[in-house]
Amino acid sequence: KAVVSTQSTGGVFLFAVSGTLLLKGNSLDFLYKWKYWAITSMFIMFAMTSGQMWLHIRGAPFAHVDRASGRTSFIHGGSNMMFVAESYIVAVVNGIICFGFILMADAPKDPNNPNSKYMAYGGLGLVVVFFSILLAIFRLKHRAYPYSLLF
């Protein structure tokens, strides 16, 4: 059983903040930029909505290796347990869905750009495909869930 310690997570955060302050020197202008705070809050949101905090509290294993077949499961089949790899998968899928929405929202900003139509279609494709993947993962956890989109 893999256990994630609180000290290592706090150490990584402290290292990231210290490294940023060291690289920026005396200039703390990056603290006033909205894009910095938007990206930081998005990463925190993806980590929390993917179940990372629940896993951190419970000390869940990364994945499960079946001893009989040797297969590795990254997604737990039941609804009362979750693996760390599963939370990473859900966070990445949520991030790609968010990127698709950003593409669709930014496409009409420049109507003279001929690529804006493709940007909107690409964003729509990302949202549909990856939301389907998210629903498929949810159906793996809750077998009686009746809805699906593509998969």
Helices and strands as residue ranges (DSSP letters): H 6-24, G 29-32, H 34-49, H 52-58, E 64-65, E 72-73, H 84-106, G 107-109, H 116-141
